[in-house]
Amino acid sequence: MTALETVGQYLKEARVLLQDVTPPYRYEDVELVDCLNIGLLEARRLRADLFLPLNKGIFIDTNGTLDRAAKVPIDEMYRPALVYYIVGRAQLRDDEATTDQRSAAFMTKFTSQLLVINS
Amino acid sequence: MSCDQAERLLQTLRTQIPGVTDDMLNLQLFNVIDEFFRRTNAWQHYDDIPLQENIQQYVIPVPSGAVIVRAMGASHNGMPITFQMSPPDLVWLFHQPDLPMIEHPVVMGVSLSVAKDCMAKSCDCWEIPEWCWNSFFQAWLDGVLARFYSMPAKPWSNSAQAVYHHKRFRNLMGGHKQEAEKGFVHSLPGWNFPRVGGWM
């Protein structure tokens, strides 16, 4: 199976970095998928070329039952960057278990992976 | 198109433009090839158009996967004829064909470029003749690199490299345009005795 292809794989990897792998979770699945969708928006702003052709939808539907098998429409080279965004975005929430510096580091990592080769 | 030939070009580009996606590569390669053919007239096609009495308007046959850029000339029974083209593929003869004239077809020469349908279909084969991939490999490589390096805010942005490869692309395109005008023959004499037109 390809790494980081489906929503479920993104959630699993993000939970490892968030240290939130045991239920009950601190971060609900839907909350993390919202972060994923916002990450796709950010990636679309920074690197429109990753979403060619540009007339197709890029969001993961969070209405109703979450489809964990849904594929995330981004090139495999940039999948780790999206995980960093999910983790950074989730940790922006005021939470005693996280720090702003860690969140900022993940967000910066996301941006630099999209825009810089040696990142 | 020979996909093997295209793959050689794509493999070269992937290693020189780290972080680029295949969709983006295909789009820019298509744009470069389209610009190249439209400026150089290097892809030419000649076809017979059978004439009908008193009919002045004809449709030019176009190979699959190609579009006509411009007409290169037309002749009838070995003699140049006057005509006008109405894009994309209609030709208007200035003289109405009469009975003796329709015994011979008009030989129509056009320059071609790649059809945009191929991009819409995301097909791998643009039906470009294989010799083009060999002959124009370097020009297309430089053209694509110039476009990528000149993009703003991308991992591969590099203005110095963009200028370098753009110059090479322009120079190579100019050379290929001259070659195409001379029928890809080296050192053609510049002038012939004017049986018809004079200058070659």
Interface residues (C-beta under 8 A of the other chain):
Chain A: L46 R47 D49 L50 L52 P53 D75 M77 L114 L115 V116 I117
Chain B: P18 G19 V20 T21 D23 M24 L27 A153 K154 P155 W156
